[in-house]
Amino acid sequence: MTAGVVPYGRKTQRAPAVAEVHVLWITAGLSCDGDSVSITAATQPSLEDVILGAIPGLPKVHLHHPVLAYETGADFLRAFDRAAKGELGPFLLVVEGSIPNEKFKTEGYWAAFGTDLATGQPITTCEWIDKLAPLAWGVVAIGTCATYGGIPAMEGNPTGCMGLPDYLGWKWTSTAGLPIVCVPGCPVQPDNFMEVLLYLLYQAAGLAPPIPLDAALRPTWLFTQTVHEGCDRGGYYEQADFAQEYGSRRCIVKLGCWGPVVHCNVAKRGWMNGIGGCPNVGGVCIGCTMPGFPDKFMPFMDEPPGAKMSSAAVLMYGRTVRALRNFTKSSLDIEPQWRKPGDEIHTGYSPGDWRATRRS
């Protein structure tokens, strides 16, 4: 097994293929709902293509999202109630937002989703997760708030909130044997999430192997490389050519970019249709896909501690490399001297009978 990859649950066989999948999406965690907004920009694939069955081989998908649903109130919650009772077919539970700690207070609640008709009291987000997660075919945490707690879980917060793996347990597995699948980002990169959803749907249909995850439960093909490794500014770092002010095209490590140590593909993938992405448009990476975000990356906009040492070490080497490359480039920017008009040829060509040469 590849180092850092979480095994596919505790089962040795794949779960049976399914023909229909319900996606139950809870947005009632502590967050800004930015992940729901983000996925509307996805194109590879788009949410519409998945729901409308435009992609061959996928199971039929029924999406239950509070913002995108036609139903409201009790009509919308009916699918969640049925799923909690085990009456709904295989479903994926998607959780957006941090999970609050509802146990350390004597009254009130931090987050809720719908009303219990029997008691008239709000149904807390934690209650829904407790009911639905044990019956789910798979569970996906979307965005950094749901995956690792994010900004609502930073030091000093009054809610005691956390990411879904902390709440359910890092070794938790679904009815199909899947670990929690974490797709971090603040907000999530739209195509990253939709690509993961597509993968899981293909897996549900029996057309894909178990999803590979790293030690932080992130899909390995999306989060193995660092921002720096996919960044257009990486060549400037190698040459110790650092930006001194915003708006420069050079490496922005000294302006506070954490790209060299942050696992994220946004520099290579862009944000929408391959365009944009934090460092591509001049924004420093603040580490939003990492479990330590935001506490371990503050203060933002300051040069990271590790960058001070690494950039100082590369300075002499980089300046030397840059000088040598500039020397080489200057010679390459001039055409060879024999490319000019005149009565004589200077290319080194030796005239002769080429037919005789061929015959010999």
TORKOL-227121 format. One record per residue: x, y, z of N, C-alpha, C in turn. Coordinates in steps of 0.02 Angstrom, whole numbers, plus 50000, padded with zeros to 5 digits. Example, Ala and Ser with C-alpha at 12.3 -4.5 7.8 and 13.67 -1.06 7.14 Angstrom:
506604971650390506154977550390506604983550390
506424988850354506844994750357506455000250394
This chain:
500424994050000500005000050000500445006250000
500255011249960500645017449956500655021050022
501235023650040501305027250104500835033250105
500495034050162500055039850171499355038850143
499215032950113498555031650085498145027650134
497545029950149497115026550196496805020450162
496805014550193496495008650162495745009550155
495455005950110494735006450095494345002950150
494215006550204493825003750259494144997550287
493734992650306493974986450334493754980550292
493484981850232493224976550191493694974950135
493684968850113494124966650058493764966349992
493094966849993492704966549931492324973149922
492214974649859491824980749845491094979649862
490764985249880490054984949892489684983749826
489094980649828488724979349766488564985849729
488544985349663488384991249622487654993249634
487524999749629486845002349639486615006049577
485955006449567485675009649508485455016849522
485305018349585485095025149603485435027149668
485605033549673485935036149733485595042749752
485435043449815485185049749841485775053549872
485815059949859486335064149890485985068849939
486075067550004485785071650056486295076650079
486155083050068486645088250079486425092650137
486815092650190486675096750249487115102950248
486815108750246487195115050246487155118450314
486905114850364486765117950429487345117450478
487945116150454488525116750497488705124150505
489225125550542489445132450553489895134450495
489625138450449490025140650391489645146150356
489905148250298489605153650260489215151150200
489145144650192488825141550133489195143050068
489835145050074490225146550014490355140549971
490355134550000490475128549960489895127149914
489285128349938488695127449895488715132349837
488935138549851488995143449798489545141349749
490095138849776490675137149734490505131849682
490135126649701490025121149654489595123249594
489255128849598488865131049541489315133049483
489975133949498490455135849446490805129749416
490655123749440491005117849416490815116249343
491305113849306491195111949236491465105049220
491865102149265492185095749250492075090649305
491475087849313490865089449276490475095049311
489945097249278489495101949310488985098049351
488695101449400488175098449441487575096449398
487425100649349486855099149305486955092749266
487565091649241487705085549202487605079349244
487795079649307487735073849352486995072449367
486625077749384485925076849405485485074749346
485625077549287485195076249229485395069949191
485885066249215486075059949184486435060649118
486805066049110487155067249047487815063549042
488035060349097488675056949098488555049449096
488805045849047488675038649040488955034749101
488585029649120488815025049171488635026749242
488395032849254488235034749323487565031949344
487485030649410486805029049435486365035249429
485725034249432485265039949433485365043649500
485425050249497485585054149556484995058449576
484815058149640484295062549668484625067149719
484655073549704484985078349748484475081649794
484625081649858484205084849909484625090349942
484585096249916484985101949939484515107549958
484575110350018484085115350041484045121649999
484575123249963484565129349922484285127849852
484435121849826484255120249758483605116349751
483295114649806482685110549804482065114749787
481585111449754480935114649742480505114449805
480585108949844480175108149904480425112649960
479995113950007480185117850066479885114450128
480145116550187479855114250250479855106750257
479285104250282479225097050296479285092850232
479055095650176479115091950113479845090650095
480275095650106480975094750091481305089850140
481115090150204481425085950254481195078650250
480695077250210480435070450207480975065450186
481395067250139481925062650117482415061250173
482575066350213483025065550269482715061150323
482065062150336481715057950384481705050650362
481565049550299481545042650273482235039450277
482755043250261483425040550264483615038750336
483415042950384483565041550454483215035250479
482655033550448482275027550467482485021350427
482965022350381483195016750340482725015150283
482295019850264481805018650211482025021450143
482585024950141482815027850078483395023650052
483415022749986483935018749955484625021149972
485145018349942485825020449959485905028049951
486225031149999486305038449995486995040450016
487215045949986487825049450005487625055250050
487945055750107487835061450152488395066450141
488215072550120488695077950110488585083050165
489115084450202489065089150259489475095350243
489165101050251489495107550239489475111550303
490055113750326490085117850387490365113850446
490655117450494490935114350554490395111350598
490595106250635490125102750678490205105450749
489695108750776489765111750843489725106450897
489985108250955489935103951014489315106151053
488795101951050488155103651082488125100951154
488675098051180488635094551244488855098651304
489195104151295489475107551352489065113451377
488445114051354488025119551377487365116751402
487015120651440486395118251472485765120051434
485805124751388485205126751351485395129351282
484895129751237485005132351171485375127351126
485555129651068485905125351020486325129950975
486835126950944487265130850900487025130550827
486805124750805486595123950735486045118850730
485545120150688484985115650681484735115650609
484325110550595484085109450526483385106450530
482875110650524482195108250528481945107950600
481305106150605480965105950671480675099050683
480755096550743480445090250764479705091450775
479285088350734478565089550737478255087150802
478575082150833478305079550896478435084250955
479015087350957479185091651014479155099050998
479165100750933479165107650914479845110950921
480355106950937481025109550947481455108650884
481955112950874482395112050817482785105450822
482915102450764483325096450761484045098750748
484475097550795485155100050787485525096450730
486015099850704486435096850651486765090450676
486985090450738487295084450766486815078650768
486185079950784485685074550785485605071450716
485575075650665485515073150596486115068750578
486705071150595487305067250578487305060650616
487105060750679487075054650719486585049650689
486045052050660485535047650631485735045050561
486015049550522486115047950451486785044550437
487315046650470487975043950454488015036350460
487725033250512487785025950518487425022150461
486975025350426486595022050372486835024050303
487305028650299487515031350234487965026550196
487875026350130488335022550087489025025750089
489035032350093489665035950099489535042850129
490055045750159490005052350189490555056750161
490365062750139490855067450110490815073950150
491395076350170491445082950203491685087850150
491285093050136491455097850084491675104350116
492265106750096492525113050122492925112050186
493355116650202493805115950260493435116150326
492875119650330492495119650392492255112650409
491985109150360491725102350373492285097350380
492845098250345493375093350347493785093750411
493995099950429494455100550486494245105950536
493675109050526493445114250573493485121250545
494035122650508494095129050474494075135150520
493865140650493493855147050530493405146850592
492805143750589492395143550650492725139850708
493205135350693493515131350746494175134250770
494345140350750494985143250771494995144550846
495595145450872495675146350944495255152150970
494925150951026494515156051058493795155851039
493595151150994492885150950974492465148151031
491835150351038491415148051093491025141751079
491055139151017490625133550998490945126751007
491615126651016491955120151021491885116050958
491785119350900491635115650839492255112150812
492135107550764492665103250739492475100750670
492945097350637492795094250573492435087650582
492155085050528491785078850531492205072850553
492835072250530493235066550555493355066850630
493405072950659493475073450731492825071450766
492265072950735491625071550766491455064050762
491525061150702491355054050693491935049350711
492545052050707493135047850718493515046950653
494175047350657494585047050597494595040150566
494415035050603494395028250575493685026050560
493215030650562492515029050548492445026650476
492005021850464491855019550396491105019050385
490895019650323490185019550305489945012350297
489305011550279489035004950267489375001350209
489665005250163490025002350107490775001550122
490975003250183491675002650202492105008550185
491805014050164492195019950146492365024150208
492985026650212493135031750262492775038150243
492765042950288492525049650271492965052450216
492665055250165493045058250110493045065750120
493645068550128493715075750143493935079450080
493565084550061493755088850005493805095950031
494395097850058494465104350090494535110050040
494515116050065494565122150026494115127350058
494305133550055493915138850087493785144550037
493275143549992492855137549987493195132149946
492845126549938493105121049898493185123149825
493725120749793493795121849721493235117949687
492815121149646492205117949622492305111349585
492795111049540492895104949503493195099449546
493565101249598493825096249644493255092249676
492755095949701492205092449734491795088349684
491635091249627491215087749579491585081649551
492235082049545492625076349521492605070749573
492645072449637492595067549690491905064449691
491395068549685490705065949682490625061149623
490905063049566490875058749507491225052149520
491805052449552492175046349567491765041749612
491465044549664491075040449711490455037449677
490155041149632489575038549596489785032749549
490355033549517490615028049476490785021949521
491045023349580491195017949626490545014449648
490025018449661489385015549679489095011249623
489255013149561489005009349503489445003249489
489985002349527490434996749516490924997749460
491035004149441491465005649383492125008949403
492265009549468492885012749490493135009049552
493795008849560494085005649620493975010049681
494135007549741494065011549801494435018149796
494135023449819494425030049813495055030549857
495625032649828496245033149867496275039649906
496415039149971496435045050015497105045350051
497325051550067497935052250105497785051950180
498285053150221498195052650293497705057650321
497585063150285497095068150306496425066950272
496325061050242495715058850209495545062850146
496055066050116495965069750054496105065149995
495735065649939495885061749879496605063049856
496985057649847497695058449834497845061949768
497445060649716497615063549651497505071049649
497145073649697497015080849700497475084549748
497705081149800498055084649854498755081949869
499055078249824499725075749835500245081249825
500175085049771500655090349756500505096649796
501015100749803500925107149837500725112549787
500485118049813500335123849772500955125949732
501515125949766502145128149736502335123949676
502215117449681502415112849626502005113949563
501415116849570501005118149512500955125449494
501345129649528501275136949520501695139649463
501405144249425501775147449370502355151649396
502335153449460502855157649489503445153649516
503395146949512503915142649541504605143849512
504635145349447505285146549415505625152749443
505225157649465505515163649494505825162049562
505505157549599505775155549664506455152249655
506495147849606507115144249593507685149049578
507515154749547508025159649530508095165149583
507765164049640507775168949695507535175849671
507025175849629506755182049602506085183349637
506115186849693505525187549736505185194249727
504515194149729504135200349725504215204349789
504255210749782504315215249839503665218949852
503195218549805502555221849813502025217949774
501405218749794500845215349760500765218049689
500565213549645500495215449575501075213049533
501605210749564502185208149528502045201149502
502365199249448502285192549420502775187549452
503225190049495503735185749524503475181649583
503905177549611503705173249667503495177549727
502935175649758502645179749812502745176549881
503225172149887503355168949952503515174150006
503915179149989504105184250038503535188850057
502985188550019502395192550036501905188650079
502085182450095501655178550140501375172150111
501605170050052501315164050020501585157650052
501125153250071501305146850101501325141150050
501295142949986501245137949933501745132249935
502375133249955502855127749954502685121950000
502245122950050502105117550097501365115650100
500945118750059500225117550062499995112850007
499635107650026499385102749978498745105349946
498795107349883498225110049847498405110549773
497905109649730498035109749658497765115949623
497575121049661497235126749630497695130649583
498345130649596498795134249551498815131049483
498765124449482498785120849418498095120449386
497575119549426496905118549399496545125149385
496745130449419496355136549413495725136149454
495285141049444494665141049484494055139449442
493995142449384493415141149342493645140549269
493525134749239493745133449171494495134549162
494885132749214495605133349210495865140349221
495425145049236495635152049245495605153849319
496075157949341496085160249410496475155549455
496325155749519496705152049569497155156849606
497195156149671497505161249715498165164049689
498705160049684499345163149662499345165349590
498915162249549498895164149478498655171349468
498265173849515498015180649509498345185249560
498895182949591499265187149636499095186649709
498655181949727498485181049797498925176049831
499175177549891499595172849926499185166849950
499505161049952499185155049980499185155650055
498595154750087498545155150160498415148350191
498475142950150498455136150177497765133550193
497245135650156496565134050176496375126750167
496775122750132496615115650124496955111250176
497295114250223497685110550272497315109950339
497405104250374497055103350438497235108650490
497835111750485498025116750534497755123650521
497365124550467497095131150449496515132850496
496445139150519496875144950503497425146250554
497375143150614497805145050670498545144750653
498755139350620499475138350609499745142550551
499305146150517499525150150459499465157650472
499315159450533499265166550550499905169050582
500065175550575499655180550539499725179850463
499185180750428499205180650355499595186650329
499835186150268500185191450232500895192750259
501125188750308501815189250330502215183550300
502855184650290503275179450262503285173450309
503115167350285503115161450329503805160350359
503835157850421504475156750454504955152450413
504705146950385505125142550346505375145950282
504975150550255505175153950193505775158450204
505845161250264506405165650278507065161850271
507075155650297507685151750294507795149150223
507265146350193507355143250127507505148550073
507175154250077507305159450026508005162450035
508245162850098508925165350109509435160350081
509285153850090509745148750065509785148649989
509205150049957509185149649884509435156049852
509545161249892509705167849864510345167849823
510885165249852511525165349815511495160649755
511225154649766511165149949711510725152849656
510155155749676509695158449627509985164049586
510345168449619510645174149582511155171649532
511535166549552512035163649506511685160549445
511175156549459510805153249406510495158449359
510205163749389509885168949348510395172349303
510985173749330511505177149290511735172649232
511835166149246512045161549194511505160749140
510875160549162510325159749114510255165949072
510335171849102510295177949062510855178249010
511445175849028512005175548981511835170848923
511565165048940511375160148888510815162848845
510315165948876509745168648837509975174048788
510455178148810510695183448765511015180548702
511355174948709511655171748650511135168248608
510615165948638510085162448601509615167348565
509615173648585509185178648554509495181648491
510075179248469510415181748410510455176148358
510255177548296510285172448244511005170848226
511145164748202511825163048178512045167848122
512685169248120512945174448076512865172848002
512785166447984512745164847913512055166247883
511575168247924510915169747898510885176947874
511155178247814511165185047786511255184447710
511025189547674511095189347601511825190647580
512005188447519512685189647495512855184847438
513455185747411513675181547355514005175047378
514155174447442514495168447466514065165247521
514135158547528513775154847579514255153347636
514015154247698514445153647756514205148347805
513765143947783513465139047830513915133147843
514455132547805514875126647811514705121247761
514235122847716514035118047665514595117047615
514725110647596515235108947545514875106647482
514945110547427514595108647365514875102047337
514455098347302514665091947272514095088847234
514215083447202513695079847164513315075447212
512735077647233512365073747282512125067047255
512035066647187511825060247158512375055147165
513005057347154513565052847161513635050547233
513505055147278513545053447349513025048147367
512425048747338511905043847352512075037047324
512375036847262512535030547230513085026847269
513555030647298514075027447335513835024947403
